[in-house]
Amino acid sequence: MGATEVDGHSFKDIGLPEFTVISRKESETGDILYTVEPKERIADCPACGGKLHIHKDAKRKVKDLDEFGHRVGIVVKGKSYRCKDCGETVREEYASICGQMTRRMVESIQRDVFGDMTFTQIARRYNVSVSTVQGLFEEQGEKLWTAYHFVTPRVLGIDEVHLNNGVVVNVDRQNGGIIELSEERSKNAVIDVLKRLENPENLCYVTMDMWRPYYDAVQSVFPGIPVIIDHFHVIKELSRSLDSIRAGLCKSIKDTKTRVSLKHNRFLLLKSSEELTPTQKR
């Protein structure tokens, strides 16, 4: 960074090229306040192209990123203008300022909201409200959502996780990535996602559990595509059936010792044969 000299005092360039630094003040607690003014003024009315004259002073105070651990505020000494031709009042806008913060501060918060910190932790870190952090999260989420493309994988996996009332997860089985999370667990919700997939000709197989609406949804959008029941769900159902048989046999055995041995060997029966010791096999 360079430096700006005003009335014999040298101020560090704060990295906002639109402004000239007028002064820098530091409080007893170490907080820093810069006063700046725009290098260029608005000449023509954006509405009609007419000439503008100064209407009044328009100061703005914004927050900036910390400087060596100290809070930084910036006072922008701007102007508001009025058009002589159409009477429109025009306020100066700056590319490096977004609302009550510098754009670099907004971008820094938006990077952090997709990290491992909570909204509350981020709010404390930047000295802003939790609602401000949440708003920036939603704004960035909308941008990412607009830029996201649902490209059809070769092998599509449809499954669910138990969040709220069940969230449908669409997975690229071949490359191991989540394509989308759908809040609603229904046939129509799955159909809506499948219809948005780009390059549907890529699809060769679909894996899923045994829930019939998933199968019907796939067949309605991709008729004839082979559907494979995920091996996890097959083993899960087999294990459940095996345990049901074990419980039924346990109840029918009159010999107490044998019945108790079966009762306490539930997980022994569910083990694969390679993991059993000779005694367990017997």
N, C-alpha and C positions, 0 to 999 in steps of 0.2 A: 504494500500500500504506500501511496505517496503522502504528501502533506499539503495543507492549505494554510496560507499565512494571511491573517486578518489583523490589522492594526498592530503589527509587530508580534502577534501571537501565532504560533504554528499549531494547527490542528491536524490530527491524523485523518486521512481520507477514509470515510466510513463505507466505501464500496457501493454507494448509490449514485451512479453517474448523472442522474437528472438534477442533482442538487449541489449547491455550494454551501459549505459549512460556515456558519456565522459565529457560533460560539459553542463552547463545551463547558458544562458545569458538573461538578461532582459533589454529592451530598456527604454529610458526616458518616452515613452508613455505607458509602461507596457507590451508591446508585449514580448513574451517569445520564445527563440530559444534553442532547445535541439540539441546537437550533439551526435550521437550514432554510434555504430558499431555492426555488426552482431556477435553473439557468436560463430557461426560455419561457416566454409568455405566449398565451394564445392570442393570435392575431385576428382570425376570422371566425365568424359564427358557424358552428357545425350544422345549424339548421338551414340557414339561408345564404351563408357566405358573406354576410354583411360585416361591417367593421364593428369591433368591440371596444367598449370603454370600461374602465375600472369601476365596478359597482361598490365594492367594499373589501376590507381585509377579511381573509378567511383562514384562520389558523386551524391546523389539525395536529393532534397529538397521537402518535402511534407507538406501539411497542416494537422492539427489535431484539435480535438474539443477544444473549449475554456477552459482555466483553471481559474476558479473563475472570469469569465468575461473578461479575457485577451486573445488575439489572440495567438495561439501556432503554431510554425513551427518546423519541425524536419529535420536536416541534417543527412543523412545516409552516413557514410564513408565506402562505399563498394569497391569491386574490380570487374574488368572484367577479364576473364581467356581465355586462348587459349589452345586447345588440341594439345599435341605433336604428336599424331598419325594422326588425320584427319584434323587438322588445324581449327576446328570450334571455333568461338569466343562465349563464354558463359557469359551472364550477370546474376548476382545474382537476384533472385526473392524472395519476402518475402510474407508470407501468410497474414500478418497484414497490408500490403500496397497495395493499388489499384490505379494505375496510379499516380496522383499527390496528393493523399489524403490517410489517413489511412483508413483501411477498416471500422473501427467503425464510422468514420465520414461519409463515404458513406452510411452505414446502417442507421445512424441517419437521413440523408437527405431523404433517401427513405421512412422512416417512416413518415416524415413530409409531403411529397408530396401527401400523401393520407389523410391528415388532412384538416383543414379549412383555411390554409394559401395559398396565391398565390405564383407562381414561383418567382416573384420579391421579395416578403417578405422573402422567404426562402433563396434566393441568398444574400440578405443583411444580414440575420442572420448568415450565414456561410462564408461570404466574398468570394463568388464564383460568376461566371457568370450565367445569366439566362439560357443560352444554356446548361451549365453543369447540372443544376437542371433538365431541360427538358430531357436531355439525360439519367439521372439516373431514372427519372420517366418512360421513355419508356422501359428502361432495366428491371426495376422491374415489369412493366406491362407485359412484355413478359414472365417473370418467373411465374407470377400468372396465366397468360393465359394458359401456358403449364400444370400447375398443376390443372387447373379447370376441373371438370367433369360435363357434361350436363346430369344430372339424370332426367329421365322422372317423372313428378309429377302425382298424381291421377287426378287432374283437371288442365288443361293447359289453360291459358288465353293469347289471342293474341290481341294486341291493338297497338295504335300508339300515339306518341307525336309529336308536331310540332316543331322540331328542324331541321334547314336547310330545306331540302325538305321532311322531315317526317322520323322519326325513329321508326322502329317496335320494340315493347317491348313484350317479352315473360315472362309471370308471372306464378308462382306457386300459383294458386288461393286458395288452401286449407291452405297453410302455410304462404302465404303472402310475398313471396320473388321474386325478379327479377332474371330470369334465364339468359337472354341475351338481349343486345340491338343490333339491326341490322341496319346499316346505310341506306340500300336500302329498299325502300317500294315496293316490287314486289312479285309476286307469286313464282318465282324461288328462291328469297332470303329466303322466309319462308320455302320452301321445303328443302333448304340446311341446315337450322337450325334444322328442324324436323328430318332429316336423321342422324344428329349427336347425337341425344338424346340417352342416355344409358338406358337400361332396359325399352324398349318401352311397355312391357307387363303391366307396372304400369298404363298406361293411361286409364281412364274411360270416361272422358268428355273433350270437348274443348269449351271454351267460346270466343266470338269475336263480332265485330260489323257486319254490314250488307254488308260489301264489299265482293263481290263475289270471287275475287282471293284468299282471305284467306280461304274461304270454300273449293275451288277447291284444294288448296295446302294441306290442312288437309286430304281430301279424297284421294288424290294421294299417300300419305304416310301411312295414317291410315284409309283405307277404312272401312266404316261401323261404325266408332266411332261417337257417338251422338254429334252433334254440337248445342250449345245453344247460342242464341243471348243475349248478355249482357243486363240486364234490364235497365241500364243507357241509352243505345242507343235506346231501345224501347221507353222509356219515352221521350227522346229527340225528336224522330220523331213524337210522339203523340203531344207533346207540339208545335212543329213546325206546324203540321197540324191544331191544334186548333187555333193557332194564325192566320194562313192563312184564316180560316173560319171567325174568328172575323173581320179581315180586310175587307173581302168580304162583310160581312153583314153591316159593318160600311158604306161602300160606297153606299150600296143599300137603306139605311134608309134616308128618306127625312126630318124627323123631326130633326132639328138641335140639340136640347137638348139631345135627345136619342143618336144621332150619336156621339156627344162629350163625353157623359158618357161612351160609349163603347171604344172610342179612348183612354181614360185615364185609362181604367180598364184592360189593358193587363196583368199585373202581378197579378191582382186580380183573373182572370180566371185561371191562372197557379198555384194558391195556392191549397193545399189539403184542403178538406172540414173541417178537424179537426182544421185547423188554422184560419178559417173564423169567424168573429164576427157575431151576429144576423143581424146587419145592412148590412154587406158585403154579407151575404147569400141572403138577400132580393134583 
